[in-house]
Amino acid sequence: MDEHDVEHDTGRRAGWRQFRTYWFGHVASFTGEWFTNLALPYAALSINDSPFFIGVIESAELISTLVVGLYLGHLADRMSPRRVLITSDLVRSAALLTVALSFAFGAPPALLLVAVAFVLGAMRDFHDSGEGVMMVSVVDERDLVRANGWFQISDGFGHMTGSLLAGVAASIGLVVAFAVDATSYALAAVAVVAMGRVQVNRSESGVADVPTEGPPEAATSWRVVATALRRDNRYWRVLTTMALTNVASACFMGQFVNFADLELGISQWQVGLTWSVMGAGSFLAGLWLDRARNITPRSILAAPAVMGGGLIAVGQSHSWVVTLIVFGAVGFVLAWGAALIAAMRHASFPAEIQGRVAMVTRLAFAMGIIPAVLGAGALASTIGSSRTFIAFGTLAAVGLLLGLFLRVTDFESLTRPQTTQ
């Protein structure tokens, strides 16, 4: 092994240590995030007993991507990733603390919940943009699939524990749920501080925590992003398939609270346990990806197949046992798909456009899920939750057909760049 190889391996190990420090903060924040995912729908129902209002709250969080997502992605590419991550975590902590205090002194106004949901969505976009830059800066290219597998492990763990504890906390009071979530984001910010300085090479546009005052056109032009996306023949096809499939996830979000109450007749802690099982599926997917060396392209099509069939089964059976099985399977395939798309993005695009590519990706998902959550709420109010689940299950199956039409199974690897000439 020559001197260059030794230095490269040393840098690889140092980068992984930084990532591991950040990962512990990611566990804390994602655990708390599932407090919000359960607490917000119950908070909405406590103010306005309507499944449509749940859709309004969820859409407010998602609409932020359409309104400010692209700008935040551009801003994240110009800033230090540490500064982006710390800012987004602290703002989310403050927003959730505001809701907790509002419930402590009485029911908060509906507009406050809508505003907080919007802020949470915007800061999630900002955070994910900075996270993309951080990932390609500290994690060696050979470790990207593994690192994204670790994210799914932390997401799965947070999903399991956060959902279960949130169900218990919501039974005690919404103040507790929102306060715990606010604390989790503060802990995540501490982890980012602890990981130390992030060295980012930005194609002569600035380095690490010293942003440039005048970046060249190549680092700021959206034309560069559009060209990069168009050239990666693999990425946009898989993204399109998963974006359509993700529309059906509206039924696994706040609308499940309404379905659980009216159709399954289960309590808050049982709702938390159901989401916890979904997190267990995500956790298992992360463990699998941690050991994976190559991913077969056809595996991405498991998401629309499982989601479609699962939603139809849940809507038809009215069985909590069936629901638990379906949620576990869906948690696995969604985590698998999310990790693959993230690994593809990190491996295929340079650091200076990671934030904007992340926001284009989130925008593609938002354009489908925003009308989906509103539509799910409206449908549940008119035709009932069970029929809504069946309808969205049928829609997920269309994602499977789209993936076959786009021939995503033709690629040799989902984690190796493949471009058109």
SEDOKE-183340 format. One record per residue (C-alpha): x, y, z; residue in one letter; residue number from 1. Coordinates in steps of 0.2 Angstrom, whole numbers, plus 5000, padded with zeros to 4 digits. Each point is the difference from the previous one (the first is absolute). Example, Ala and Ser with C-alpha at 12.3 -4.5 7.8 and 13.67 -1.06 7.14 Angstrom:
# residues 2
TORKOL   c1   c2   c3 residuo num
TORKOL 5062 4978 5039       A   1
TORKOL 5006 5017 4997       S   2
This chain:
# residues 421
TORKOL   c1   c2   c3 residuo num
TORKOL 5000 5000 5000       M   1
TORKOL 5008 5017 4995       D   2
TORKOL 4999 5016 5009       E   3
TORKOL 4985 5006 4991       H   4
TORKOL 4990 4985 5004       D   5
TORKOL 5005 5001 5018       V   6
TORKOL 4994 5018 5001       E   7
TORKOL 4984 4996 4990       H   8
TORKOL 4996 4986 5013       D   9
TORKOL 5004 5012 5014       T  10
TORKOL 4988 5013 4993       G  11
TORKOL 4987 4987 4998       R  12
TORKOL 5000 4994 5018       R  13
TORKOL 5000 5018 5006       A  14
TORKOL 4985 5004 4989       G  15
TORKOL 4991 4985 5007       W  16
TORKOL 5003 5006 5018       R  17
TORKOL 4993 5017 4996       Q  18
TORKOL 4985 4992 4992       F  19
TORKOL 4997 4988 5015       R  20
TORKOL 5000 5015 5012       T  21
TORKOL 4987 5008 4989       Y  22
TORKOL 4990 4984 4999       W  23
TORKOL 4997 5000 5019       F  24
TORKOL 4992 5017 4998       G  25
TORKOL 4990 4994 4985       H  26
TORKOL 4993 4986 5011       V  27
TORKOL 4994 5013 5013       A  28
TORKOL 4992 5011 4988       S  29
TORKOL 4991 4987 4990       F  30
TORKOL 4994 4992 5016       T  31
TORKOL 4992 5017 5005       G  32
TORKOL 4994 5002 4982       E  33
TORKOL 4988 4985 5003       W  34
TORKOL 4993 5009 5015       F  35
TORKOL 4995 5014 4988       T  36
TORKOL 4993 4988 4987       N  37
TORKOL 4988 4993 5013       L  38
TORKOL 4997 5016 5010       A  39
TORKOL 4996 5011 4986       L  40
TORKOL 4985 4990 4994       P  41
TORKOL 4993 4998 5017       Y  42
TORKOL 5003 5019 5003       A  43
TORKOL 4990 5004 4984       A  44
TORKOL 4986 4988 5006       L  45
TORKOL 5000 5009 5017       S  46
TORKOL 4997 5017 4991       I  47
TORKOL 4989 4994 4985       N  48
TORKOL 4993 4983 5001       D  49
TORKOL 5002 4997 4981       S  50
TORKOL 5011 4989 4989       P  51
TORKOL 5001 5014 4988       F  52
TORKOL 5008 5011 5012       F  53
TORKOL 5014 4987 5003       I  54
TORKOL 5003 5001 4981       G  55
TORKOL 5001 5019 5002       V  56
TORKOL 5013 4998 5013       I  57
TORKOL 5010 4988 4991       E  58
TORKOL 4999 5009 4983       S  59
TORKOL 5006 5016 5009       A  60
TORKOL 5016 4991 5005       E  61
TORKOL 5002 4993 4982       L  62
TORKOL 4996 5016 4991       I  63
TORKOL 5015 5008 5007       S  64
TORKOL 5010 4990 4988       T  65
TORKOL 4991 5009 4985       L  66
TORKOL 5001 5017 5008       V  67
TORKOL 5018 5001 5007       V  68
TORKOL 5008 4983 4996       G  69
TORKOL 5010 5004 4985       L  70
TORKOL 5006 5016 5008       Y  71
TORKOL 5005 4991 5016       L  72
TORKOL 5009 4987 4989       G  73
TORKOL 5010 5014 4991       H  74
TORKOL 5004 5008 5017       L  75
TORKOL 5006 4984 5007       A  76
TORKOL 5012 4998 4986       D  77
TORKOL 5008 5017 5004       R  78
TORKOL 5001 4997 5019       M  79
TORKOL 5010 4989 5011       S  80
TORKOL 4991 4984 5003       P  81
TORKOL 5003 5001 5019       R  82
TORKOL 4991 5017 5000       R  83
TORKOL 4986 4993 4990       V  84
TORKOL 4997 4985 5011       L  85
TORKOL 5002 5010 5017       I  86
TORKOL 4988 5014 4994       T  87
TORKOL 4987 4988 4994       S  88
TORKOL 5000 4989 5016       D  89
TORKOL 4999 5016 5011       L  90
TORKOL 4986 5008 4990       V  91
TORKOL 4990 4984 5001       R  92
TORKOL 5003 4998 5019       S  93
TORKOL 4993 5018 5003       A  94
TORKOL 4985 4997 4989       A  95
TORKOL 4995 4984 5009       L  96
TORKOL 5003 5008 5017       L  97
TORKOL 4988 5014 4995       T  98
TORKOL 4986 4987 4997       V  99
TORKOL 5004 4991 5016       A 100
TORKOL 4998 5017 5010       L 101
TORKOL 4984 5003 4990       S 102
TORKOL 4993 4984 5006       F 103
TORKOL 5006 5003 5017       A 104
TORKOL 4989 5016 5001       F 105
TORKOL 4986 4994 4990       G 106
TORKOL 4996 4994 4983       A 107
TORKOL 5010 5009 4986       P 108
TORKOL 4992 5009 4986       P 109
TORKOL 4998 4990 4984       A 110
TORKOL 5011 5012 4990       L 111
TORKOL 5014 4997 5013       L 112
TORKOL 5000 4982 4995       L 113
TORKOL 5000 5004 4982       V 114
TORKOL 5014 5012 5002       A 115
TORKOL 5011 4988 5010       V 116
TORKOL 4997 4986 4988       A 117
TORKOL 5006 5011 4986       F 118
TORKOL 5016 5005 5010       V 119
TORKOL 5003 4982 5004       L 120
TORKOL 4999 4995 4981       G 121
TORKOL 5011 5015 4995       A 122
TORKOL 5014 4995 5013       M 123
TORKOL 4999 4982 4995       R 124
TORKOL 5004 5005 4982       D 125
TORKOL 5014 5011 5006       F 126
TORKOL 5007 4987 5011       H 127
TORKOL 4999 4986 4987       D 128
TORKOL 5009 5012 4987       S 129
TORKOL 5014 5003 5012       G 130
TORKOL 5001 4981 5005       E 131
TORKOL 5003 4996 4982       G 132
TORKOL 5015 5011 4999       V 133
TORKOL 5006 4993 5016       M 134
TORKOL 4998 4982 4994       M 135
TORKOL 5011 5002 4985       V 136
TORKOL 5013 5010 5009       S 137
TORKOL 5003 4988 5015       V 138
TORKOL 4995 4983 4993       V 139
TORKOL 5011 4991 4988       D 140
TORKOL 4991 4995 4984       E 141
TORKOL 5002 4982 5004       R 142
TORKOL 4991 5002 5016       D 143
TORKOL 4985 5010 4993       L 144
TORKOL 4988 4986 4999       V 145
TORKOL 5005 4994 5017       R 146
TORKOL 4998 5018 5007       A 147
TORKOL 4982 5001 4993       N 148
TORKOL 4997 4983 5007       G 149
TORKOL 5005 5007 5017       W 150
TORKOL 4988 5014 4998       F 151
TORKOL 4986 4987 4997       Q 152
TORKOL 5005 4991 5016       I 153
TORKOL 4999 5017 5010       S 154
TORKOL 4984 5004 4991       D 155
TORKOL 4993 4983 5004       G 156
TORKOL 5005 5001 5018       F 157
TORKOL 4993 5017 5002       G 158
TORKOL 4984 4995 4991       H 159
TORKOL 4998 4985 5012       M 160
TORKOL 5004 5008 5016       T 161
TORKOL 4994 5017 4996       G 162
TORKOL 4983 4994 4994       S 163
TORKOL 4998 4989 5015       L 164
TORKOL 5005 5013 5012       L 165
TORKOL 4989 5013 4991       A 166
TORKOL 4985 4990 5002       G 167
TORKOL 5003 4998 5019       V 168
TORKOL 5004 5019 5001       A 169
TORKOL 4985 5005 4990       A 170
TORKOL 4989 4990 5012       S 171
TORKOL 5008 5011 5014       I 172
TORKOL 4999 5016 4991       G 173
TORKOL 5006 5009 4984       L 174
TORKOL 5011 5012 5010       V 175
TORKOL 5011 4985 5004       V 176
TORKOL 5001 4994 4982       A 177
TORKOL 5005 5017 4993       F 178
TORKOL 5012 5004 5014       A 179
TORKOL 5010 4984 4997       V 180
TORKOL 5001 5003 4982       D 181
TORKOL 5007 5017 5003       A 182
TORKOL 5013 4993 5011       T 183
TORKOL 5005 4987 4987       S 184
TORKOL 5004 5013 4987       Y 185
TORKOL 5011 5010 5013       A 186
TORKOL 5009 4984 5003       L 187
TORKOL 5003 4997 4981       A 188
TORKOL 5007 5018 4999       A 189
TORKOL 5013 4995 5014       V 190
TORKOL 5005 4985 4990       A 191
TORKOL 5003 5011 4985       V 192
TORKOL 5011 5011 5010       V 193
TORKOL 5010 4985 5007       A 194
TORKOL 5004 4993 4983       M 195
TORKOL 5012 5014 4997       G 196
TORKOL 5004 5010 4984       R 197
TORKOL 4994 4993 4983       V 198
TORKOL 5012 5002 4986       Q 199
TORKOL 4990 5002 4984       V 200
TORKOL 5009 5002 4983       N 201
TORKOL 4989 5011 4989       R 202
TORKOL 5008 5001 4983       S 203
TORKOL 5009 5017 5004       E 204
TORKOL 4984 5007 5007       S 205
TORKOL 5006 4999 5018       G 206
TORKOL 5005 4988 5013       V 207
TORKOL 4992 4993 5015       A 208
TORKOL 4995 5013 5013       D 209
TORKOL 5007 5014 4990       V 210
TORKOL 4986 5003 4987       P 211
TORKOL 5005 5010 4984       T 212
TORKOL 4994 5017 4997       E 213
TORKOL 5000 4998 4981       G 214
TORKOL 4997 4982 4994       P 215
TORKOL 5002 4997 4982       P 216
TORKOL 4986 4996 4988       E 217
TORKOL 5003 4982 5001       A 218
TORKOL 4996 4999 5018       A 219
TORKOL 4984 5011 5001       T 220
TORKOL 4991 4997 4983       S 221
TORKOL 4985 4990 5000       W 222
TORKOL 5004 4995 4982       R 223
TORKOL 5014 4989 5007       V 224
TORKOL 4988 4991 5011       V 225
TORKOL 4988 4998 4986       A 226
TORKOL 5014 4993 4989       T 227
TORKOL 5006 4988 5013       A 228
TORKOL 4983 4993 5003       L 229
TORKOL 4996 4998 4982       R 230
TORKOL 5016 4991 4997       R 231
TORKOL 4998 4988 5014       D 232
TORKOL 4988 4988 4991       N 233
TORKOL 4998 4989 5015       R 234
TORKOL 4996 5013 5014       Y 235
TORKOL 4985 5009 4992       W 236
TORKOL 4992 4983 4995       R 237
TORKOL 5001 4993 5017       V 238
TORKOL 4995 5017 5008       L 239
TORKOL 4984 5001 4989       T 240
TORKOL 4995 4982 5005       T 241
TORKOL 5002 5003 5018       M 242
TORKOL 4992 5017 5000       A 243
TORKOL 4984 4993 4993       L 244
TORKOL 5001 4985 5012       T 245
TORKOL 5002 5012 5015       N 246
TORKOL 4983 5008 4996       V 247
TORKOL 4993 4985 5009       A 248
TORKOL 5009 5004 5016       S 249
TORKOL 4987 5012 5004       A 250
TORKOL 4991 4986 5008       C 251
TORKOL 5014 4996 5011       F 252
TORKOL 5001 5017 5007       M 253
TORKOL 4987 5010 5009       G 254
TORKOL 4985 4992 4992       Q 255
TORKOL 5005 4984 5009       F 256
TORKOL 4995 5008 5016       V 257
TORKOL 4983 5003 4993       N 258
TORKOL 4999 4982 4993       F 259
TORKOL 5006 4993 5016       A 260
TORKOL 4987 5009 5010       D 261
TORKOL 4985 4997 4989       L 262
TORKOL 5004 4983 4991       E 263
TORKOL 5011 4991 5012       L 264
TORKOL 4994 5007 5016       G 265
TORKOL 5018 5000 5008       I 266
TORKOL 5007 5012 5013       S 267
TORKOL 5014 5012 4999       Q 268
TORKOL 5013 4989 5007       W 269
TORKOL 4995 4987 4987       Q 270
TORKOL 5002 5013 4986       V 271
TORKOL 5017 5003 5007       G 272
TORKOL 5004 4981 5000       L 273
TORKOL 4994 4998 4982       T 274
TORKOL 5012 5014 4994       W 275
TORKOL 5013 4992 5011       S 276
TORKOL 4998 4984 4990       V 277
TORKOL 5003 5010 4984       M 278
TORKOL 5016 5007 5008       G 279
TORKOL 5005 4982 5003       A 280
TORKOL 4999 4997 4982       G 281
TORKOL 5010 5015 4996       S 282
TORKOL 5013 4994 5013       F 283
TORKOL 5002 4983 4992       L 284
TORKOL 5002 5008 4983       A 285
TORKOL 5014 5011 5007       G 286
TORKOL 5009 4984 5007       L 287
TORKOL 4998 4992 4983       W 288
TORKOL 5007 5015 4990       L 289
TORKOL 5015 5001 5013       D 290
TORKOL 5006 4983 4993       R 291
TORKOL 4995 5002 4982       A 292
TORKOL 5013 5002 4987       R 293
TORKOL 4989 5002 4985       N 294
TORKOL 4982 5003 4998       I 295
TORKOL 4990 4992 4986       T 296
TORKOL 4989 5013 4990       P 297
TORKOL 4984 4990 5001       R 298
TORKOL 5000 5001 5019       S 299
TORKOL 4994 5019 4998       I 300
TORKOL 4983 4993 4993       L 301
TORKOL 4997 4991 5017       A 302
TORKOL 4994 5017 5007       A 303
TORKOL 4985 5003 4988       P 304
TORKOL 4995 4981 5001       A 305
TORKOL 5000 4999 5019       V 306
TORKOL 4992 5016 5003       M 307
TORKOL 4986 4997 4987       G 308
TORKOL 4996 4983 5006       G 309
TORKOL 5002 5005 5018       G 310
TORKOL 4988 5014 5000       L 311
TORKOL 4987 4990 4991       I 312
TORKOL 5002 4986 5013       A 313
TORKOL 4998 5013 5014       V 314
TORKOL 4985 5008 4993       G 315
TORKOL 4991 4984 4997       Q 316
TORKOL 5004 4990 5016       S 317
TORKOL 4997 5013 5013       H 318
TORKOL 5012 4990 5010       S 319
TORKOL 5014 5007 5012       W 320
TORKOL 5010 4985 4998       V 321
TORKOL 5000 5001 4981       V 322
TORKOL 5004 5019 5002       T 323
TORKOL 5015 4996 5011       L 324
TORKOL 5007 4988 4987       I 325
TORKOL 4997 5012 4986       V 326
TORKOL 5008 5014 5009       F 327
TORKOL 5016 4990 5004       G 328
TORKOL 5002 4995 4981       A 329
TORKOL 4997 5018 4994       V 330
TORKOL 5012 5007 5012       G 331
TORKOL 5013 4988 4993       F 332
TORKOL 4997 5004 4982       V 333
TORKOL 4999 5019 5002       L 334
TORKOL 5016 5000 5010       A 335
TORKOL 5008 4990 4987       W 336
TORKOL 4995 5012 4986       G 337
TORKOL 5004 5015 5010       A 338
TORKOL 5018 4994 5003       A 339
TORKOL 5003 4995 4982       L 340
TORKOL 4994 5017 4994       I 341
TORKOL 5011 5009 5012       A 342
TORKOL 5015 4989 4996       A 343
TORKOL 4997 5003 4982       M 344
TORKOL 5000 5019 5003       R 345
TORKOL 5015 5000 5010       H 346
TORKOL 5010 4989 4988       A 347
TORKOL 4994 5009 4984       S 348
TORKOL 5001 5019 5003       F 349
TORKOL 5014 5011 5007       P 350
TORKOL 5000 5009 5017       A 351
TORKOL 4997 5017 4992       E 352
TORKOL 4983 4995 4994       I 353
TORKOL 4994 4987 5013       Q 354
TORKOL 4988 5012 5009       G 355
TORKOL 4991 5005 4984       R 356
TORKOL 4999 4982 4994       V 357
TORKOL 4993 4996 5017       A 358
TORKOL 4987 5013 4998       M 359
TORKOL 4995 4995 4982       V 360
TORKOL 4998 4982 5007       T 361
TORKOL 4989 5006 5014       R 362
TORKOL 4990 5011 4988       L 363
TORKOL 4996 4985 4990       A 364
TORKOL 4994 4991 5015       F 365
TORKOL 4990 5016 5006       A 366
TORKOL 4991 5002 4984       M 367
TORKOL 4992 4984 5002       G 368
TORKOL 4998 4998 5019       I 369
TORKOL 4992 5018 5003       I 370
TORKOL 4984 4997 4990       P 371
TORKOL 5001 4982 5006       A 372
TORKOL 4998 5005 5019       V 373
TORKOL 4987 5012 4996       L 374
TORKOL 4991 4988 4989       G 375
TORKOL 5001 4986 5013       A 376
TORKOL 4992 5011 5012       G 377
TORKOL 4986 5006 4989       A 378
TORKOL 4997 4982 4994       L 379
TORKOL 5000 4993 5018       A 380
TORKOL 4987 5013 5004       S 381
TORKOL 4988 4995 4986       T 382
TORKOL 5003 4981 4996       I 383
TORKOL 5008 4995 5016       G 384
TORKOL 5017 4995 5005       S 385
TORKOL 5000 4982 4994       S 386
TORKOL 4995 5004 4982       R 387
TORKOL 5013 5014 5001       T 388
TORKOL 5013 4987 5004       F 389
TORKOL 4995 4988 4986       I 390
TORKOL 5000 5015 4988       A 391
TORKOL 5018 5005 5004       F 392
TORKOL 5005 4982 5000       G 393
TORKOL 4995 4999 4982       T 394
TORKOL 5009 5016 4996       L 395
TORKOL 5016 4993 5008       A 396
TORKOL 4999 4985 4987       A 397
TORKOL 5001 5013 4986       V 398
TORKOL 5017 5004 5007       G 399
TORKOL 5005 4982 4997       L 400
TORKOL 4994 5001 4982       L 401
TORKOL 5009 5017 4997       L 402
TORKOL 5016 4992 5006       G 403
TORKOL 4999 4986 4988       L 404
TORKOL 4996 5012 4986       F 405
TORKOL 5015 5011 5004       L 406
TORKOL 5010 4984 5001       R 407
TORKOL 5009 5003 5016       V 408
TORKOL 5005 4981 5000       T 409
TORKOL 5011 5003 4985       D 410
TORKOL 5014 5008 5011       F 411
TORKOL 5014 4989 5006       E 412
TORKOL 5001 5009 5017       S 413
TORKOL 4991 5014 5009       L 414
TORKOL 5015 5006 5009       T 415
TORKOL 5012 5002 4985       R 416
TORKOL 4998 5015 4989       P 417
TORKOL 4993 4997 4983       Q 418
TORKOL 4998 5014 4987       T 419
TORKOL 4993 5002 4983       T 420
TORKOL 5011 5007 4986       Q 421
